[in-house]
Every structure is written in structure tokens, then in C-alpha cells.
Amino acid sequence: MPSCDAIIIGGGTNGLACAARLAASGRRVTVLEAAPAMGGGASTVEFAPGYRVSGLAHLVLNLDPRVVQGMDLARHGLGYATTNLATTALSATGDHLRLDGPFGAHAPGLSEADRAAWAALRSRLLAFARVLAPFNAMAPPRIARRAGNDTLRLAKLGLGVRALGKEEFREFLRMILINVADVLEDDLTDDRLRGALAFDATLGAWLGPRSPNSLILLLNRLAGAQGALAVPQGGMGAVAGAMTRAATAAGVALRCGAKVARVLVTGDAASGVMLDTGEELHAPLVISAINPRVTFQRLVGPQHLDAGFFTRTGHIRSRGGAAKLHLALKGLPDFRGADPTTRLVIAPSVGVVENAFNAVKYAEVPDAPVMEVILPSAHGTGMAPDGCHSLSAIVQFAPHAPENPDAARAQMLEAALRQLEAHAPGLRGLILHAELLMPYDIAAKFGMEGGNWHHGELAVEQMLFLRPLPEAAQYATPLPGLWLAGAGSHPGGGISGAAGWNAADRIIKVLK
Ligand SMILES: Cc1cc2nc3c(=O)[nH]c(=O)nc-3n(C[C@H](O)[C@H](O)[C@H](O)COP(=O)(O)OP(=O)(O)OC[C@H]3O[C@@H](n4cnc5c(N)ncnc54)[C@H](O)[C@@H]3O)c2cc1C
């Protein structure tokens, strides 16, 4: 007896977006979330008494406008402490570079030529990102005849690409294939600028700025909100809170502490799930908004899948290279005069970013990691006791499978603190409590396979109609009744909801 029309596994932002969209189409939807609260990577946590930070993701960069409007997130309580967050590329000498607005670049010693080259490069990247953005809001096309593609929409998108003009179209193709370091070194001379852009291109990726195709990741990042960054009021948990309220208002049944252990199959189709408690729930539609590799390898199993497909699901690459650092500080650190309400980036050159990545190729901890630092307590009240501050940093690159995980964590913490102290002398003396989540801690805590930001590496060979695998790229899977809706599907991760919304759209279209 079906418990509802659709069961969604995982109450992250993609699961919630998918649930709300399906509920709006008249379906009875249940979301099953293993953790005690909804939201997945979007959470606010108290990591030391009185000190709060976003537990994993800390900046909004690609929250899908369809989700924001469709779920009416503002009405459900989502507000921002800061929008259009500026970036400060920190220099150990105090000669910081500030990037604000779409084209602003200000720094002592920044030449007019570099300023102009930056504006030209940025404008070109933003134009290319505008061409890519609509692809993120639809199921990727299938490379097959009569594949049921939305040909009219695809034709419109094709026109967008053509509208670039012949010259720019050639440049667009070159940019998709090239590594970001080559472009930066061709166009710019300032190491602070180059370092900050190389950092942005590789944030959350398992590749360095000199790895092939790394520039497309920068385009993908800019496709979000044309590069605009925002800090939610109260941390990233505010996004999860608003989505939870919106889903509830839409009639979705939400269950926390409900870990799915198996997808149930009747005949040759998914028919429900079994929780780790043994409880069974039945529905004709099972939608997995968790990692695709875990979905097929552990929840479905080989007996229900074609052998070749099952083997390939085990090959979906999902290495994470980002660690998360939280510090409770008894005072405001001084980053040599940098504005503490900006995003502080420590990535002094392309070479430093590349070297940090080189280490993790060999499962080692880099001597000089690169990082993005936010001081949540500088953006609003309630994030730290009066006069005190919380610090949240994404630190790269961290090995996802070192030989000795405890030793690697300690070594990584020391390397991160060394970098911070070099840029904010005296910071170490302010630390009351430190917490570092390595990729394997993130995997254990948030169910992100390998600790990967996107639930599966975002790289050209795992993008669009190849994501996560060609047979499951339009959200339907080879097992009838089982669909995908998480970041491991197109268009990838971030606190976005895009994959979940696209999946729901596809389900509504296909099952009418
Ligand atoms: C270090 C780091 C920093 C990041 N920073 C940012 C950032 O600043 N901005 C940004 O936009 N993105 C950031 N991200 C990426 C972002 O967190 C993810 O891409 C995003 O959370 C993916 O959303 P999702 O809904 O697909 O999956 P998730 O958020 O992972 O949600 C999946 C949910 O499924 C649940 N689940 C798993 N298994 C089961 C099961 N068997 N049964 C029931 N429930 C289950 C999990 O508990 C989880 O709640 C960061 C990622 C990392 C690793």
C-alpha cells in the first residue's frame, strides 16, 4: 500500500527543492532525512559555547532564482546580512587587493594595464557564463535520436551561443577546454589577481589551476549569480530553515532521523524504501537526492541493475579536496588592515594554489594551503559572544584519503593556522577553540562521498549529459521508478536547489 506518491531520500537543499516543486504539482511527497535536521550542507551550528558558524557551506553563490521565487523563500524567512560581498585578496605585506562589483579592482601597485585587462577578462567571462547559465536550469540533452529533448529550448540556447559572434564563439570554445592558469598568465601580471582567480576556479574541485579544463569551473561559478556572493542572516541554516518552512507549507511530509538503508524493488521497478530501523515505506516514485554512487552501490545493489551500469556507478569520481575550519576567537583578528566584512582570500599566486593541489595528489598535506575566510560575527549579531568573533574558512587542498587521518588532520590544522598567522599576526593568541573538518570528516558527517563539494567531481567528463553517467543524466535511472535529484546530477553542487528543481520538472514532464 503506497504511503505517498513520492519518497525523496535526503533533505538537503536539492531534496527540499524537488519536494516543494512536486508537491506544487499535486503529489503527496515525503522527505526522509538521516540527520536530526533538514538542510544537509546548509546549516548553522554552534561549534563552541556561544560561537556559531555555517556548518559547511558558508556563502550563497548559486541559489537558483526558480527556487527562491517558487518556494517564496523571502516570505519564509530568508534574509541576507550582506549581499554583493567584496573580496580581499590578502597580501602578507598588507598590500591587499580588493575586488568589488563586477569589475572593481583596487590595490597599491596595481597597474592601469592590469586593471584594464582584468575588466576585459571579467567582462568576457561573465558573457560566457551568461551563455552557460540557462543550461543549468534544464535537464541536459540526450545524445540520441528521438530522445525527448526540449528542442525549442535547446534551439534558443544555441542561438544564445551563436549571438556571441564568430570570434567570441571561438574564444568560448578555447576557454571551455583550457586551464585557468594559462589564461591568467596570458592576460594578467599581478600575482594577487591571478591567485584569487585561480582559487575561485578550483574551489571545491579536485584539480589545480594547471589541470586541463579548469577554466570551465570558473565559468560555472560565474553562471550562478554572475559571481555575486551573499551571507545569509544567521548563517546558511537560514536557507535550510526557509526551505523547510516552504516545503511544509506546500504540504510535504518531512521526517528527520530517518536513514534510508535500501531502495525496495518490486518486479523490475523501485517501489519504496527500507529505513535502517527496518521500517518500510512504499511509493511508486523514489527520488534519491543523495550521492548517486551511494544510491546505486549501496541502496540499490547489483541484483537490480545491469552489470555494466552497476560497475560504472562505482567509477563515479568523488574526491574532495576542501576542508572546513572553524575558530572561536576572543577578539577581532587584524588581517593587516583588511576589511573584516569582506571575503578574505589567501591565495598569493597561481603557483601557491597549484602547489597546494600537488600535495593532495600524493595524499599529503600541503605546507601552504590556500583558503577563503569569512568572519560571520562581523556580518551580524548572535554569531559569537559580545566582543568575540567566529571565523569560518574553506581550506584547500586537503587529502581525502591520507594514510593516517588523525595525523593529517593535526598537520592540516597547523598548516592552516600558520597561513592565518602570517596574514593576521597575533591571531593564534585569540583562539579559544578550533575545529577542522577534513574531507573524510565531511563525508562521515554530511554523507558526501569522498567529502566532494558536488557529490561527484565537477569535471568535463562528469558534466552535462555525462553527469553522473549518461544512462542517468536526465534524472531518470535505468531502474524504473527511481530518479536522481541531488548535486551529483546536472548541474552539480552548491546551495542551489537547481538539480532538485530540474529533476522535479523532468518528472512532471515525463509522468504528466
Ligand atoms: C568544505 C565545503 C564547503 C562548501 N561551501 C559551500 C559554499 O560556501 N557555498 C555553496 O553554495 N556550496 C558550498 N559547498 C557545497 C554544498 O554544500 C553542496 O554542494 C550542497 O550541500 C549539495 O546539496 P544537496 O542537497 O545535493 O546535498 P546535501 O546538502 O549533501 O544533502 C543531502 C542530504 O541527504 C542526507 N542523507 C544522506 N544519506 C541519506 C540516507 N541514506 N537516508 C536519508 N538521508 C540521507 C544527508 O544527511 C543530507 O542532509 C561546500 C562543500 C564543501 C565540502
PDBQT file of the ligand as one rigid body, heavy atoms in Angstrom, charges set to zero:
ROOT
HETATM    1  C1  LIG A 601      34.000  22.217   2.591  1.00  0.00    +0.000 C 
HETATM    2  C2  LIG A 601      32.804  22.584   1.741  1.00  0.00    +0.000 A 
HETATM    3  C3  LIG A 601      32.404  23.908   1.680  1.00  0.00    +0.000 A 
HETATM    4  C4  LIG A 601      31.325  24.285   0.884  1.00  0.00    +0.000 A 
HETATM    5  N1  LIG A 601      30.981  25.598   0.828  1.00  0.00    +0.000 NA
HETATM    6  C5  LIG A 601      29.967  25.991   0.017  1.00  0.00    +0.000 A 
HETATM    7  C6  LIG A 601      29.588  27.357  -0.043  1.00  0.00    +0.000 A 
HETATM    8  O1  LIG A 601      30.147  28.235   0.642  1.00  0.00    +0.000 OA
HETATM    9  N2  LIG A 601      28.558  27.696  -0.871  1.00  0.00    +0.000 N 
HETATM   10  C7  LIG A 601      27.886  26.757  -1.612  1.00  0.00    +0.000 A 
HETATM   11  O2  LIG A 601      26.958  27.129  -2.354  1.00  0.00    +0.000 OA
HETATM   12  N3  LIG A 601      28.223  25.442  -1.561  1.00  0.00    +0.000 NA
HETATM   13  C8  LIG A 601      29.234  25.035  -0.761  1.00  0.00    +0.000 A 
HETATM   14  N4  LIG A 601      29.547  23.705  -0.670  1.00  0.00    +0.000 N 
HETATM   15  C9  LIG A 601      28.802  22.726  -1.490  1.00  0.00    +0.000 C 
HETATM   16  C10 LIG A 601      27.410  22.380  -0.904  1.00  0.00    +0.000 C 
HETATM   17  O3  LIG A 601      27.472  22.160   0.477  1.00  0.00    +0.000 OA
HETATM   18  C11 LIG A 601      26.840  21.131  -1.590  1.00  0.00    +0.000 C 
HETATM   19  O4  LIG A 601      27.063  21.139  -2.968  1.00  0.00    +0.000 OA
HETATM   20  C12 LIG A 601      25.336  21.032  -1.309  1.00  0.00    +0.000 C 
HETATM   21  O5  LIG A 601      25.136  20.864   0.067  1.00  0.00    +0.000 OA
HETATM   22  C13 LIG A 601      24.696  19.889  -2.084  1.00  0.00    +0.000 C 
HETATM   23  O6  LIG A 601      23.308  19.900  -1.809  1.00  0.00    +0.000 OA
HETATM   24  P1  LIG A 601      22.446  18.544  -1.886  1.00  0.00    +0.000 P 
HETATM   25  O7  LIG A 601      21.086  18.886  -1.399  1.00  0.00    +0.000 OA
HETATM   26  O8  LIG A 601      22.577  17.937  -3.222  1.00  0.00    +0.000 OA
HETATM   27  O9  LIG A 601      23.170  17.543  -0.876  1.00  0.00    +0.000 OA
HETATM   28  P2  LIG A 601      23.423  17.660   0.679  1.00  0.00    +0.000 P 
HETATM   29  O10 LIG A 601      23.437  19.070   1.113  1.00  0.00    +0.000 OA
HETATM   30  O11 LIG A 601      24.635  16.838   0.959  1.00  0.00    +0.000 OA
HETATM   31  O12 LIG A 601      22.161  16.956   1.321  1.00  0.00    +0.000 OA
HETATM   32  C14 LIG A 601      21.972  15.555   1.254  1.00  0.00    +0.000 C 
HETATM   33  C15 LIG A 601      21.204  15.136   2.485  1.00  0.00    +0.000 C 
HETATM   34  O13 LIG A 601      20.930  13.736   2.412  1.00  0.00    +0.000 OA
HETATM   35  C16 LIG A 601      21.051  13.170   3.702  1.00  0.00    +0.000 C 
HETATM   36  N5  LIG A 601      21.304  11.741   3.541  1.00  0.00    +0.000 N 
HETATM   37  C17 LIG A 601      22.441  11.144   3.103  1.00  0.00    +0.000 A 
HETATM   38  N6  LIG A 601      22.267   9.804   3.076  1.00  0.00    +0.000 NA
HETATM   39  C18 LIG A 601      20.992   9.568   3.476  1.00  0.00    +0.000 A 
HETATM   40  C19 LIG A 601      20.223   8.384   3.633  1.00  0.00    +0.000 A 
HETATM   41  N7  LIG A 601      20.737   7.164   3.370  1.00  0.00    +0.000 N 
HETATM   42  N8  LIG A 601      18.939   8.484   4.082  1.00  0.00    +0.000 NA
HETATM   43  C20 LIG A 601      18.405   9.709   4.352  1.00  0.00    +0.000 A 
HETATM   44  N9  LIG A 601      19.104  10.860   4.219  1.00  0.00    +0.000 NA
HETATM   45  C21 LIG A 601      20.372  10.784   3.781  1.00  0.00    +0.000 A 
HETATM   46  C22 LIG A 601      22.214  13.932   4.315  1.00  0.00    +0.000 C 
HETATM   47  O14 LIG A 601      22.173  13.855   5.729  1.00  0.00    +0.000 OA
HETATM   48  C23 LIG A 601      21.969  15.345   3.782  1.00  0.00    +0.000 C 
HETATM   49  O15 LIG A 601      21.173  16.102   4.657  1.00  0.00    +0.000 OA
HETATM   50  C24 LIG A 601      30.618  23.294   0.142  1.00  0.00    +0.000 A 
HETATM   51  C25 LIG A 601      31.004  21.962   0.223  1.00  0.00    +0.000 A 
HETATM   52  C26 LIG A 601      32.085  21.589   0.997  1.00  0.00    +0.000 A 
HETATM   53  C27 LIG A 601      32.504  20.150   1.060  1.00  0.00    +0.000 C 
ENDROOT
TORSDOF 0
